[in-house]
Amino acid sequence: MGNESHRASHWIFPSSGPSGRILLVLAISFALLLGVTSARESSSQLEDPRFPLPGGTHAITTINELRAPNAARSAVERAREAVLKNKFPEAHRQIHRALTAFPNYAAALMLEGIVDAEEQNFSSAERNLNAAIKADPFYGPAYLALAARYNDTKHYDEALLLLNRAMQLMPTSWMVYLELANTETGMEKYEAALRHIEQAEVLQPRNSHSDARAMMHFLKGCVFMRIGNQIRARPELERVIKEKPNSELARQSRQVLAQPQLPED
């Protein structure tokens, strides 16, 4: 792990703040729905036109994914759906089936790491996420997932290295840019964070999940607060409340808006 002594607290308020795990679940929702989104290692990857990406590019299917039998792929998809419904025991069962059919399946190892993190089994989470990268060095979502885990623990230097690799593999992924902004917020590089949030907004599909949009607006509001621009922070946080009124992000946004330094319209 890298040096943390000069790093600021990742989130301004509340101290528990939204974690990168929120982004991990979104990563499952989008990355696995689209297929394996990696790029341009022609000796090890084949382009798959069945999975279009925003901006006219296509997803890339790695050799690891192509080698996975149908039973393993189906089990991973069922595990992904279970994770999104917070049914973690079922997710573990499906992941076990996938890994029994194909022990080095990167997508299954990544999912196992994500479920481990949700269950606060963090050492196992990092072990499985690293195993996913080892099993398939061209599987971009695994780098993103491990980077988000490092963001949770404020190991921003390690997260940045992983995100640089993820960006090489998934150059059109809005998720990478948003997680990079998350890293830069923790490193107090607020102008860079805003630039990458804006890039994520450009790349994000218009029909993206409301959770993804809410996370984008919340992070943007937090960054504006950090640089003292409460006027621009307010509409971002209010949009979170409007789009996801009963969510944890909305609760946190209300906490921020209740602070006296935010001007009224």
Stockholm file with secondary structure:
# STOCKHOLM 1.0

chainA/1-265         MGNESHRASHWIFPSSGPSGRILLVLAISFALLLGVTSARESSSQLEDPRFPLPGGTHAITTINELRAPNAARSAVERAREAVLKNKFPEAHRQIHRALTAFPNYAAALMLEGIVDAEEQNFSSAERNLNAAIKADPFYGPAYLALAARYNDTKHYDEALLLLNRAMQLMPTSWMVYLELANTETGMEKYEAALRHIEQAEVLQPRNSHSDARAMMHFLKGCVFMRIGNQIRARPELERVIKEKPNSELARQSRQVLAQPQLPED
#=GR chainA/1-265 SS CCCCTTCCCSCSSSTTCCCHHHHHHHHIIIIIHHCCBCCCCTTTEEEEEEEECGGGCEEEEEHHHHHSCHHHHHHHHHHHHHHHTTCHHHHHHHHHHHHHHCTTCHHHHHHHHHHHHHTTCHHHHHHHHHHHHHHCTTCHHHHHHHHHHHHHTTCHHHHHHHHHHHHHHCTTCHHHHHHHHHHHHHTTCHHHHHHHHHHHHHHSCTTCCHHHHHHHHHHHHHHHHHTTCHHHHHHHHHHHHHHSTTSHHHHHHHHHHTSTTSCCC
#=GC SS_cons         CCCCTTCCCSCSSSTTCCCHHHHHHHHIIIIIHHCCBCCCCTTTEEEEEEEECGGGCEEEEEHHHHHSCHHHHHHHHHHHHHHHTTCHHHHHHHHHHHHHHCTTCHHHHHHHHHHHHHTTCHHHHHHHHHHHHHHCTTCHHHHHHHHHHHHHTTCHHHHHHHHHHHHHHCTTCHHHHHHHHHHHHHTTCHHHHHHHHHHHHHHSCTTCCHHHHHHHHHHHHHHHHHTTCHHHHHHHHHHHHHHSTTSHHHHHHHHHHTSTTSCCC
//
